[in-house]
Structure formats: C-alpha cells, structure tokens
C-alpha cells in the first residue's frame, strides 16, 4: 500500500488536505498523488474524497459516485464551501514530512514510484523551459503562473459524456448540471446501458438540453454497438470502445470521434488533451485560446486559423502544455 493512501487516515474529521500538501509530506509530485488517489481500492477505509486542489476545487474522484458524492461526504463532515470550492479554513497541514510505508510494501517499489513521478515532474518543468525559450511571450506567462493540478479521468466513456455536458457553459454552470445528472444514477458514474435506459424527459430534469441528451446517448450507443459488432479486440480487454483509442494516433482518434453525432473536433481535442494526455494538441476551435492569444500577442482581433497556427507551431511538440498556460493566463477553464 502506498504511503499516500496511509496518509489519508491522518487527515482529521472536518478537514481536507490538498494534493500539494500530500505531495510535500510524501516527497513526490501533486500529479503523482492524483494518480495514487485514482487507484485507491478502498475509499471507505481510506477516504480519498478528503483530498482537494490547492484552490479548494473538487477533482479526480471516480469512486462512490464522483464529484457530487465527494461534496456530499465532505459536507457530512461539516466542511464548508465558498461556491464550488472548499473554504480554505478547512485545509489541514501535516506536522511532519516522513515516509509512511507499511510492512507489506517493499521499499524498492516505493522508491521506484517516487523516482518515476519526480522524473515526470522534471520533464514537465523541462518542457516549460523549452516553451519559454522558443516563445518569450509565453515564457512570461509561465514565470507567473502555477498550473492547477489535473487528476486523470480514467473512465474514457464518461470523460466524453462530461465534455458534452460542459459544452458552451461556464465552469460553474457545467458543474451544477453534471451534479444533477449524476444524481440520476445515485451519484456515481453511469454505464452506457444505464444512460440509454433513462428517458430523455428524465435526463432533462438535470438541466440538459434535448440536443445534448441525444449526443450523450449517441456516445453510449457507439460504445455498445462497437462491442456487439465483434470488432472490438483490445476494446474488449480494456472494457470500453473509447479505452482502445490509446493505441491510435491523434488524427485517427479525432476521425473516429467526430463520426458520432454531437461530438465535434473541439470535444475530440479536449479528449486527447485531458483524458489521453496527448502532448501535442492545439485547438483552434477553442474560444478561450483565441481570446488569450489576442491579449498576449497584442492582436487587434481574434486570430485567423493561419495566424493561430503560426503562433502555436512554435510550441511543437508540446502544444498541449502551452494551451494550458494560455487558458490559465485568462482564467479560462477548458
């Protein structure tokens, strides 16, 4: 058992710890903590719902019903919120920084994990340095901004559903609707067949438009139909049609996704960036990126595709990280 899982027991009732604070104590990175929490096999006895982002935002909780359930569990402990974020007065700071390996864990395994995560973090820092060298304007943004931790979404099917829910909505509105949507499934991540089993009218009560309901059901049908077709191969082993996309190239994935009615190029690009963690993706269709370019590069109007490509080509092969800095520079959430 990893030391970070054991550390969950040390967070007092009525308090939360941030990924950053957990990383400090465990001598690893916040991203590593996110992946470890995602792999927690016993969230009842080891409460990973008590870990939040540095700004109090809830993220990365797929067990026991997702983010809606995570908030409910925290509120049951008397933890207060300001909007959609935990009030920082409920943050807990550990007193020591020390290893917490239990007797069943070999030191060599834990050391290897820590080294891998340190190398990953170092790689991201190196990429940021590279981006600063090829684009001094972006470099100024990198100097003043610390990117928010993003815990990985391991459920590829639901990641697409979530993208559809959030289309053309503010982050706050999207979170509210998604919370009501998950409540239809007892605040857990639904399976494709469970979504298809609900009537459009029932799903409409969560605040989704009928067009979005249709798109979500199209995604669910695509997963089920592919499995029934007998073509799935690795998808059967992975458990989902969309899980098998990790074996394909970026454009192959985009081509496959946009065949599903309601999934456009923007949604496919967000899937590449944040679900599959592809390193070299730029989304011209994202309004937030175009507006950020106007401010940073002193443009008189939103850039044309040609101009945006000219700017973003400098960032290759690390355009995904560059996009994250652009979004952060204008306080946008993709």
Beta strands, then each sheet from edge to edge (+ up, - down):
strand 1: 17-18
strand 2: 51-52
strand 3: 81-82
strand 4: 85-86
sheet 1: 1+ 2+
sheet 2: 3+ 4-
end
